Amino acid sequence: MKQPSPKRNKLRPPQVPAISLPRPALLKRLGEAAGDGRLLSLLRAPLGYGKSTLLAQHVLALSDSGLPWAWYRLDDSDNQPLELLAQLCHALELPIPDLTPGRAAEASLWTTLLNHLESREARFTLVLDDLHLLRSRNACRYLDELLRHPPKHLHLLAACEGEPAIALSHLQRDQRLQTLDVRDLVLDSGEIRELASARGQSLDSDLVYLLRAESEGWFSGVLFGLGTCSGAKLSDFSSVDAPAFLSQHAFEQVARFFHEEVLQRLAPPLLRFLSRLSVVSAFDTRLAAYIGGQDNAAQLIHQLQRQDLFIQQRKGERLVFRLHPLLRRTLYQSLHQQDPNLLNQLHLQAADWLLTQRHYAEAVYQLGRARDFNRLLAALEQHCFDLLREGQVNSIVDFLAKVPGENAPEHFTLAVTEASTVIVTNDITHASACLQRLQRLIRRHEVPERRSERIHQTLAFLRSRLAALGGNFNHGLRLVDRAMDQYPASSAATAVLLFNRAICLFSLGRAHQASSTAGRALAELEALGFSGYTNMLQLLLGQIELAQGDVEKAGARFLGLHSPPGAPGSFYDLFQQLGQGIVLLEQNHLEQAAQRLSQAEAIALAFPHSAGLPWVLHYQACRLLAQGETRLARSRWDEARRLARQFKLFALYRQIGAYQARLAGCEHDQDFILAWLKEWHGCRRRYGAELMPEEWLAYAWVQRHLGQHASARQIADNLHELAEAESLQRLRLDLHLLDATLHRDSGDREAALGSLEQALQLATRHGFGQLMQLEGQALGELFRQLLNPQTRRQLGLEQPLPPPERLARLLRGLHSEVDVAHQPLPEPLTRREQDVLRRMARGQGNQQIADGLYISLSTVKTHINNLFRKLDAGDRDSALQAARALKLVD
């Protein structure tokens, strides 16, 4: 036969846009995959998430490093096996002989390909783009064979929409598969800001958050949002006017993109089914069958999932599926234009089904969309707390705003429902308005007699919540105590009052009482059937456990809660994700903490009526600081404080300010210190000594910075008493670092080292993760002395040091000293020699070690000879035996 001609446009990567976004973290994961023993790195996400561009950026990096690669983009023609094999030969620049079509020709080409790949002596990367288009069993069997019996130096990268038709479970089992999915590929706020800047747009934080919330980080959606229309662009608008611009212009381009690239390819029955699903926010197979008019709904949903048509699965939710909001909006508007009567009918049908299945929040949303306000009010009155249990805070606030009628906001049911939302959203302005509305109802005697106690309990939990969030903790305690005396009947409202009391107690450092009070509130709410709102209490209890040094218990608490998928689900999932992020941060697992906090941020952005975002930003700043990104941490704290002030969350505003004051002391930022001192003294005059321990600790550090050592010492002594009485181990750790600094300032080296030893042992005992943050960075030289065996003997420090890996995390930045301190060798191993030794212990040969560490074969041999000399060994086996005896490797 005539050999197939090469299709050149399939054999090269797409051109990286001139204005592109570098994604170093993802590129690093792709670059390190081969060295970590991964055979295949799979980028799996719907259209428009930047998969091909990311792969193109990766092969550019390979080229810069002199590493060989080949690219092949699949299409439908590759389902003919002979065509696939011939084009792969072209991609590898292999000659193709004239062959007669048939299995013999396929076998010949396949043998040629395999032999070529087997003959390579260094790492080779093969990139397969659009792998989802390969569906033929006869074509897929060649890739299956390649993955089951891969050449030694082959590394595969692939991008696909949905699940590929090749077997991957054996790679997953053997830890040879790395998958990057939607959760990895979505853009975070920093990336959106960077992309906007590259396109000449300077977006403030409100616009960045708006764009991220609208797009849920979908790369193409962000790009459309950054596009121009009639010369106007997003950065030209304020945060008030920007939503209209995005809705009217950017969304038109998004809708056109979906119609051109996705929807027009669907068969009419499938498109009709998908359009009907756009009526609801979420669905399961039964609801889909009911409103979609298809008995085979489960099969159709599975088909849509396999094609990765922006259907997201919400594990653990009763309504387990949702459409991406931008696709849903596209379909919904088309349905509205084509048949508005059908749309209204579908809303009412959905509401009936949802009410019978006790999906109250979604049912109320459907009634609001259908503008059946009489049924909406009835559902609100009957299911107020059911709505809160479901965590659909956005829905409640949205439909309350849309209820018609001039006097509707004064309706008792609406007023109590609205008040109930603010105990979740922490929106102080909203809470104040609710207070005034309820007081007007009381003055006008419009409160039902049977609900009198309920209304007074509602007023009490609103007032105490305002006090807790505003930082007036003692006032909050008095309000709760008075309400519990006057209205003692147990209810959800009294449980919330206890929750507010626990917040105030913990804020003042009274951890034991806070823990018992929060536990009692949690038990009462669980007895009433609450499962969402309780996540807020779980977060508080976890924070108390972290403060008291029970890190493992706090971690287990959050792992036991429902974990949402990549797309935000319930508002209450925010507190579970935030809790896990805080635990990981405390343990110094910074990459995992970043992922959890990013998910928490996405949920907070998806619920704009909540005031959850500044808390997330605060802990993101702590994570950035732990990673040494001081500038970014400061910026994140600035944004968190701005939002906290905007939402009137003054307790959080003060807490963040305390952290920033400590950072300012480390950086000698006198202007910030003076501004913070002015605020601190204002709080001191207003609240007396009843300030948060974080504020007192920051004030002690500032006093030390200003040379007032006696004042700093007195504050430290007071805090030590509190920490001892309330078992506040995290505070004790910080105080030991302050003690060491004050001792060092006075020239008492031995006392300083003694305080550091207490900090080190305390961190080890309780599972805290790092000692080299904030002021600990300036104690590096003392920590080095503390690791010295001779110094420890002189000081009589008999407790052993933590294991090397643990010590390296605690003293991040002192890696070489940590390694040397734990190597019982006359001549310690270097970091690179340790890397080589570990790979030898895993059974890797010299060439594998060279490929994995990106060094030459001769360099590997030099390191191995050094290992033999230092370990007094003559071969690999004896070297490894000596290393294991010395506990240098497992």
N, C-alpha and C positions, 0 to 999 in steps of 0.2 A: 504494500500500500504506500501511498504518498504520506510521508510523515507529517503530522499536524504542525502548522506554523505556530511559532510562539506568539501569544497574545501579550504584547509588551506592557499594556496598561495594567495587566494583572500581575506582572512580575516586579512591580516597584511599589514602594509605599506611597500613600498620598502626600502631596506637598504640605509640609507644616505651614499653617498660616503665618504671614509676616508678623501679625499681631496675635501671638498665642500665649497661653498660660503655662508656665513651667510648673510641673507637679512633682517636686523632688521626692516627697515621701513615697508616692506611688512608683516612681521610677527606681527608687532605691529597692523597693520590694521586688520589682521585676529583675533588677540587676543582681540581687542576692539569692534569687530562687535557685539557680543552678548550684551555687556553692553550698546551699542548705539541703541538697539532695532532691530537689523537686525536678520532676521530668517535664511537667506541663504546668504552665501558668495560663489560666483561663479567665478572660475578661467577659463577663456575662451580664448583659443589661439591655434594656430596650434601645430603640433607635435614638440617636442624638445625645448620648452620654459621653462622647469623646473617646470611645474605645480605639478607633483606628488612629486618631491623632496621637493618643498616648503611645501606641505601639510604634508609630513613626518616630516619635521623639526618642523612644528607647533604641531603635536601630541606629539613629544618628549618634547616640552615645556609644553604641558598640563600635561604630565606624571610627569615632574619635579615639577609642581605646585599641584600635587595630584588631578587633575580634570579628571573625567572619560570620555572615548571616545570609539568609535568603528569604524573600518575601513572596507569598502567593495569595492572591485574593480569589476566593472561590465564587462560582456562580452556578446556575442551574445546569449548564453544560457538563459540569464536573460529575454529575450523577452517572455519566457514561464512564466506566472505569478506565477505558483506554485513553480517553481524553484527559482525565485527571492525571494519570501516570505520565503521559507525554508532556503535559504542561509542567508537572513537577520536575521532570528531567530538564526542561528548559530553564526553570527557576534555579536549578543547581548547575546549569551550564554543562550538561552532559550530552554527548552526541546520541542521536536517535537513529537507529538503522531502519531501513525499509522493512516493514513487517506486514504480514497478512492479518487482518482483523480477526480477533478470537482470543480464547483463553491463553493460547500459547504466546501470543504477542504481549498480553498483559503480564504473564509470568516472566517473560524476558525483560520487560521494562522494570518490573518490580525488583527482579534480581539485580539489575543494573543500579537501581536507586539504593537498595540495601547495601550492596557491596561498596558503593561510593561512601555512604555514611559510615559504614564499619571501618573504612580505611582511614578516616580522619583521626589525627593524633592529638588534636586540641579541641576545646569546646566549640561547638557549632550550633547556631541558633536558627531554627526554621520558624517563620511566622506565617500563620494561616488566618487570614482575615475572612469574615463572613462565613464562619464554619457552619452556621445554622442552615445554609443553603444546601449542604451535603446531606441528603436524605436516603439515597439509594443504598440498599443493604449491600449490594455487590461492590459499590465504591467505598462504603464505610469500613468494610472488612479489612482493607489495606491499612487504614489508620489504626484500627483495632489491633492488628498484628504489630504495627510499629510501636504502639504504646505498651503492649504486653512483652515484647522482646526488643527493647530499644537498643540502638548502638550506644557504645560506652560514653561518647562525648556529646551526644545529642541533647539539646534543650529545645522544647517546643513552646511557642507562645501562640495563643489563639484568641479570637474575639468572636462572639456569637450573640444573637438575640434568642433568648429562651434556652432550652436544654438541647445540646447537640445530640445527634443520633448515634453517638459512639459510646462505648462502655467506659465509665470513669470510676466506678465504685472500687475497683481493685487498687487504683491509684490513691483514692481517699484512704483506704485501709492501710496502705503502706506509707502514708504521709509523703506521697510523691506528687500531690496535686495542690496547687495554690489557686484559689478562686478569688477574684476581685469582682464584687457585684455592685448593685446600686448603692448600697451603704458606703462603699469605698469610693465610688466615682462621683457622688454628688458634691457640689461645690459648697464649701463653708463660707462664712462671712468674710474672712480674710482673703480668700481666693476671689470672691466676687469683687471686693474692693480693688484687688490687684488687677483683675481683668478690666474693670471699668477704667482704672488709671491708665492702663496700656492703650485704651481706646479714647483717651483724652477726656474722660469724665471723672470729676472728683465728687464722689458720693459721700454724704455724711452718714452717720450710723443709722439714722432712721430710714434713709433710702436704701441702704444695704439690706437692712432687716426686712423692709417691705419687699424688695426684689427677691430675696431668698424665700420669704414666706409664700409669695405668689407662685414661684417656680418649684418650690421644694428642692432647690439645688440642682434641677435638671439643666444640664449644660446648655442645650439649645434654647430652653426657655429663658435663661439668663441672657444669652446673646441677643434674642429678640427684644428683651427688655432694654438692652443697651443700644438698640438700633435707633435710628432717627426717623422722624416722620414730618415732612414739610419743613425740614430744617430744625425741628425741635427734638430735644433729647431729654432723657430722664433727669440728668443733673440740672436742667433748667428749672425744675419744679421744686416746690416745697413738699414736705412730707404730707401736707394736707391735700395738695393738688395732684401729687404723683399718682395715686391710685386711679384717678380718672384717666390720666394719660396712658397708663399701662392697660387699663381696661379697654379703652377706645381704639388705641393704635397698636400697641405691642401684641395684644391678644388677637387682633385681626390677622396678624402675620402668623401667630402660633396656630390659629384655626386653619388658615390656608395650608400651612405646613402639614398638619395632621391629615387634611383632606387629600393632599397631593401624595404624601409619602406613606400613609397608613390606610386610611378608610376606603379609598377608591379601589384598593386591592382586595377588599373583603367581598365575599359573596353576599347578595342582598339579604338572605335570611339571617346570616350572621351579623350583618350591619344593623338590621332592624332589631335584633335581640340586644346588641350592645347599646343601641340608642335608648331603648327602654330602661336599661340598667342605670342610665345617667340620671334618672329621676331620684334615686336614693343615694345617700352618702355612703352606705355600706350595705352588703347583702350576703346571704348564703344561698345555697342551691335551691332551697324551697322558695324563698322570696323571689329569686331570679326566675324560677318557673312560673310563679304566680303573676308577676307583672310583665315578664318577657313573653308569655304566651307559648312557651316551648316546653314540652314534656321532657326533652333530653337536655335540660339546662346544665346538668353536671358535666355532660360530655362537651357541650359548647364552651363552658368555662374552661375546662381542661384544654380544649383546642386553642382558646385565646391565650392561656398561660404558656402553652408550648411555643406560640408565636411571639411571646413576650410583648403583648399589646397593652402595656402599662396597667395591667391588673396586679395589684399588690395584695399579698396574703397577710392577714393580721392574726398571727398565732395566738391562741388563747382567748380570742374574742368570739362572742356568739355570732355576730355577723362578720364572717371571716374574710370577706373580700371587699376591696374598694378600687375604684378607678383613680388614676392620677388626676388631681383636680383640674388641670388644664385640658386633658382629654375629655373629662366629664363635662366641663363647661362647653367645649366645642360641640359635643353631641347634644347637650341639653338645648343650646341655642338653635341648632338645626331642627330639633324636634318641635321647639316652640314656634319656629317660622312655618313649618310644614303643617302642623295640626295642633293648635293651642287647646282645642277642646279635648283631644286625646290626652294631652299632657296633664290637664286638670283632673281628668278621670283617673289617670294613673296615680296621681298624688293621693286621691281619696282611697283608691284601692290599696295602695301601699299603707296608708294610715290605718285602715281597718285591720289588715293582716298584722301590722306591727303592734297594735294595741292588744290583739288577742294573744300575741306571743310575748307580751310584756317588754317590748322594746320602746319604752315611753319617750325617751328623748327624740329618737328618730321619728316616732309617730307624731309628736307635737310639731316637729319640723315640717312634716308632710302636710299637716293641717294648716300651718301658717302659709306654706307655699300655695295651697288650694284656697287660701283666704276664707276658711271656715272658722271664723273667730269665736263663735259660740261654743263649738266643740273644743276649740283650743283652750278657752278659759276653763271649761269643765275638766279637761284633762290636766291642766295645771293645778287646779284645786285638789283633784283627787290624787295626783301623783307627784306632788312637789318634791318630797324627799327621795322618791324613786328616781327622779331626774338627777338629783345631786349624787345619788349612789352610782349612777351610770357615768358620772364625770363629764357630761356634755355641757360644760360651762358656756362655751361659745354659743351653742344653740339656744340656751336659755336667754342669754343677754341679747342675742340677735332678734329672737321673736318677741321679746318684751319691748324692744325698740320699735317693732312693726305693728304692735296692737293698735287698731284705730280708736278714735274717740278722744275727745278733749279731756274727759275725766278718768280715762282708763288707768293712768298711773296711780290714782288714789284708791283704786279697787283693792280691798284688803288682801285677797288671794295673791294678786300681783305684787303688792308691796312686800308681803312676807316671803314670797318666792324670790324676789329680787334681793331682799336682805340676806336670804340663804346663800345666794351666789357669792356675796362678798366675803363670806367666811372662807371661801376657797380662793378667790382671785386676789385677795389682799389689796384691793383697790381702795385706798383710803378716801379719795374724793367721792367715789361711788358710795362707800359706806356712810360717809357723812350725809349725803343726800338721802339715803335710805332712812337714817335716823330721823331726819327732819320730816320725812313723809309719814313715818309711823307715828311720830309725835302729833302731827296734824290729825291723823285718824283718831288718836286717843282724845284730843281736845274736842273733836266734833262728835264724839261718842259713836263712832262708826266701826267699833271693834265688837264682833259678836261676843256675847256674854260667856259662852262656852269656851272662847279662845282667849280669855283675859290673861290667864297665867302664861300662855304661849307668847303673847305679844310682849309681856314684860321680860320674859326670858330672852326673847329675840333682841330687845333693846339692850339687855345686859351683855349678851355675847358680842353685839356690835361695838358697844362702848369699850369692853375689855379688849377686843381685838384692836381697836384704834389705839388703845394705850400700849399694848404689846408691840405693835408695829411702829408706833411713834417713839418708843424708847422710854415711856413713863411707866416703868415696871411696877413700882410700889402702888401707884394708883390703879393699875390693872388688877393687882392682887386684891385690893380693897373692894373693887367693883364686883369681882367674882365672889368673894366671901359674903358680901352683902346680899347678892342675888341668890346664892345658895341657901342662905338663912331664910329669906323671904319666900322663895319659890322652890322648895326642896324636891318637888315631885320629879322623879327620874324620867328623863326623856332624851331625845337626841340633842336638844338645846342644852341640857345640863352637862352632857358629855362634852359638848363644844366649850362650855364654860371651863370645865376641868382642863381641857386642852390649852386654852388661853392661860390658865393659871400655871400650867407646866412650862409654857414658853417663858413667862415672866420669871419664874423661879430659876430656870436654867440660865437665862440671860444674866442673872445676878450671881451665878456661880453656885447656886444651892442645888447641886446635882442630885443628891439623895432624895429630897422631897420632889424634885422635878420628875425623877424616874418613877417613883411610886404613883404620883398624880397622873402622869401620862399613861402608865400602865392601866390604871383604873378607867381612864377615859377610853382607851382602846378596847378594853373588855366590854364596856357598856355599848360602844358602837357596834362591835362585832355581834353582841347579843341582839341588837336591833337589825342585823342583816346588812350593815354597811360593809362594802368590800373595796370601794374606790377611795372614798374620803379617808379611810384608815391609813392609806399610804403616807399621808401627811404626818400622822402620829408615828408611823414606823420610822419616818425620816428623823423626827425629833428624838425618838428613843435610840436610834442608831448613832446620832450625834452625841448623845449623852454617853453611850457606851464607848465611843471613840475618845471622848474627853477623859473617861475613867480608865482608859488603857485596855479595854476589851475589844481589840480590833477584830479578832476572829469572830466573835459573837455578832458584831455589827455587820461584818461581811456576810455571815450566814443569814442574818435577818433580811438583807436586801436580795440575796440570791433566791430566797424563798418566795419573793413576791413575783407577780406576773411580769414578764419581760416582753415589751412590744417588739415588733419587727422594725425594719428600717424606716417605714413610714410612721408618722405619729399616729397614735390611736387615742386612748382616753387622756384627758388632761392630767389625771392622777398618775399616769405613767412617768410624768416629769419627776415626781418625788422619788420614784424607785430608781430611775436612771441617775438622778443627782446623788442619791445615797450611794449607789455603787461607785460612782465616780469619786466621791469623797473618800471612801474606804481605799480604793486603789491609789489615790493620791497620797493618803497617809502611809500606805505601804511602799510608796515610791515606785509603783508600777505605772510609769508616766504615760507610756503609749496607750495602754488599756484605759487609763483614766481619761486621756484625751478623747478616745472614742465614745466613752459613756457621756462625758460632758458635752460632746458635740451632739449626741442624740438628745440630751436634755435641752440643749439650745434649740434644736429643730422643733421639739414639742412646744417649747415656750413661744417660738415664733409662730407656730401654727395656731396658737390660742392668744390672739393679740389683746383680748380683754383681760388676760391675767397679768399680774405683775411679777411673774416668776423669773423673767429674764435677768434682772440685776443679780440675783443670787447665783445663777449659773455663771455669769460673767466674772463674779468674784472668785469662784473656785477655778475658773479657767485662768485667771491671773495668777493664782497660787501655783497652778501647774506650770505655767510659763516661767515663773520665777524659779521653780525647782529645776527646770531644764536650762537655766542660765540665760533665758531670754528676758532680760530685765526691762529693756525698752518696751517690748510688747506687753509685758506684765503691767507696767505703769500705764500704758495706753488703755488696756482692758479695765484696769481699776478706775481710771478716769471716766470711762464710759459707764461702768457700773454705778459709780457715785452720782453721775449725772442723771441716770434713770431712777436711782433710789430717791434722789431729791425731787425729781419730777413726779414720782408716784407718792411722795411724802412718806417714804419708808425710812424714817430718820434713825431707827435702831440699826438697820443695815448700813445706812450712810455713815453712821459713827463707827461701826465695826470695820468697814472698809478703810475709813480714814485712819484707824489705829494701825492697820497693816501698812498703809502708805507712809505714815509717820515713821515707822521703823525703817522702811526702805529709804526714806529721806535722810534719816540719821546715818545709814550706811554710806550714802552717796554725798553726805554733807550738803544737802539741799536746804539751805537756811531759810529760803523764802517759804517753802512748804511747811517747814517746822513752825515758823512764826504764825502762819495762817492757821495751822492745826491747833496750836496752843491757845489761840484766841477762841476757837470753837470749844476746846476742851474745858477751859475755864468757865465758859458760858454754861455748859452742861453741869459743871461742878457747882456753880451757884444755884442752879435750878433743882438739881436732884441730890445734892449733898454727896455723901460718900457712896451712894447706891448706884455706882456705875458698873459697866461690864468689866470683868477681869481683863479682857483684851485691851480695854482703854487704859486701865491702871498699868498694865505691863508696858504698853507703848509709852505711857508717860514716864515710867521708870527709865526706859531706854533713852528717851529724849533728855531727861535730867542728867543721865550719865554723859550724853553727848555734849551737854552744856557745861559739864564740869561739876555738877551738883551731886557728887558721889554719895554724900550722907543721905540726901533725900532719896536717891535711887535705892540705897541700901535699906532704908526704912520701908519703902513701898514693897521691895522684894520680900522682906521679912513678913509683912502683912499677908502678901499673896501666898507665901509658903504655908502660913497657918490655914488659910482658906483651902489650898490644894490638899493639905494633909487631912483636914476635917472632912472634905467632900470627895476624897480619892480622885482628884483631878490630875491624873498622871501626865496628860499632855501639857498642862500648865507647869507641872513640876519640871518637865524636860526643858521647857523654855527658861524657867527660872535658874536651872543649873547652868545654862549657857550665860545668863546674865551674871550669875555669881562668879563664873570663871573669868568673865570680862572685867568685873570689878576687882577681883583678886589680882589679875594681871596688871591692871592700871596702878594698883598700889604696890606692885613689885613682889607680890607673894606668889612665886611660881608654883610652889608645892601645893598650895591651896587651890590654885587655878587648875592644876592637873587633877587634883582630887575631885573638883566639881565636874570636870569633863569626864572622868571615869564614871561618876554617878550617872551622868547623862547617857554615856555609852551603854552602860549596863541596863539602865531603865528602858532605853530604846530597844535593846535586844530582848528584854524580858516581855515587853508588851507588844512587840511587833511594829513599832514605829519605823518609818522608812529612811529618814535622812536627817543628818545633823549639820549639813553644810549649806543651809539656806539662811537668807537674811544675815543676821549678826554672826552666825556660825562660820561664814566665809572668812572672817577676819581672825579666826582661831586656828587656821590651818597649821601654823608652826607648832602650836601647843599640841594639836592632835598628832602631828608627826612624832613629837617627843613621847606622847602617851603610847604610841605603838612600839617604841624602842624597848626590847626586852630588858636591857640594862636599867633603863629608867624605871620600868615597872618593878624590878627587883629592889631598886633603891627606895621606892615609895611604899614597898610592901603590898603591892596590888596583887592579890592572890587569885582573884577571879580570872578565868581564862577569857581571852578575846573571842569575839564571835567568829564563826567560820569565815573564810576569805571572801566568798561571794556575798555573804550578808554584810561583812565589813565594808566591802567595796561600794555597796549601795548606800550604807549609812554615811560613808565619807566620800561621797562622789567628788571627784577632782583630786583625790589622793591615791589613785589606782596603783601607781608604781610602789609607793610606800606600803600599801596594803599587801601587795603581792610579796614584796621582799620580807615583810614582817612574818609571813607565814611559810616561807620557804626554808626548810632546815638544811640548806646547802651552803658550803663555803662560798661558792660563786652562784648567786641566784640566777634563775632563768629570766631571760627577757620576755616581754609580752609576746613577741613574734615566736620565740621558741616555745612558749606555752601553747600558742595556737597550733603550731606544728605537732606538738606532743599530743594534744587532744585529738587531732585528726588521725594520728598514728594509732591512738587507742581505739578509734572507731574502725580500724582496719583499712584505712585509705592508703593507697600506694603513693609513690613520690609524685607521679603525674597528676593524680587526683588532688593531692595537696596543693600542687602548683596552680591547677585550674581554680580550685576553691578559694585560694588566697590571692589569686591574680599576681603571682610572682613566677620567676623563671625556675626551671628544673634545677639549674646549678645552685640557685639560692636555697632551694629546699634542701639539697644535699649538704650545703654548708651548715644550715641550721641543725640538721640531723647529726652531723659530726660533732657540733658543739654540744648537743644533748648527750651523745655518747661520752664525751669527755667529762661533762659536769656530773653525770650520773654514774661515772666509772663503769661503763658498760661497753661490750664489744659488738653487740648486735641489737636489733629491734626488740626481740623478746626479752632480753635481760634488761634493756633500758626501760621497757614498760613495766617489768616486774619491780624494778627499783622505784619507779615513779609511783606505782600503786602502794608500795610499802611506805613511801613517804607521804602518801595521800595527796600527791600532786595531780592525780587523775582518779576518777571513780573506778 
